[in-house]
Amino acid sequence: MSDPGRPDEQEPVIRDRRRIDPQTGLPRETGATAPGSPAGPAGDAPIGPESGNNPFPGGRHAADDPGDPNNAAQPLNVDAGIAGAELELAKQEAAERTADLQRVTAEYANYRRRVDRDREQVVTSAKGTVVTELLPVLDDLDRARAHGDLTGSFGTVADKFVAALRKLGLEPVGAEGEAFDPARHEAVQFGTSADVTEPTVTSVFRSGYTLGDKLLRPAVVVVTGPEHGSSGDTTADSTDAAGS
């Protein structure tokens, strides 16, 4: 209880000494005091609901203003139409990128096949050039073999030489008894015989050669064909005799 001999004590006053105004967020002016409060040092403004300097307007646990653009906790209202358009645009861009990737992959595959084909053609052409220069040597070996000169060690070396060329894909063209082919044979003499039924190679003057699918040189041959009337006329005479 208060002492009747002492003046009444004043109720405690809470002064706000913060340098930053909690409502405006700006620094307070030096010497400024809240209206209705006793003068004092800067920032001695009383705080409380009655003073108007309440640092928590609406209460400490007041809900955030959903309309405040600076409030990061407020929910975002996204237009469904805009989201759908952006999704469709993203799908279109992904489809274009996929198509570009497929096109580049196909172009690279075609490029690899073309390079491999060109490389193979270059190798085949180089082989053909080298082997063509060696064909006169093979002609000499064929003549020596025909005269019986390929004997002993010389014959062994000749056989190895021919075998090495065979490994490169060289194949002889033109042999006695095979059918005449104008694309592979060069006829220098033509005769007839009752022993053949179609144009046939009966003698080889010079062998021809192929390297893979390429003809390096045609064979120079003698061709013998069937005699006129040897088979066809005989068949016709037999038919006429049967009819009469």
Order of alpha helices (4+ residues) and beta strands (2+ residues): beta-beta-alpha-alpha-beta-beta-beta-beta-beta-beta-alpha
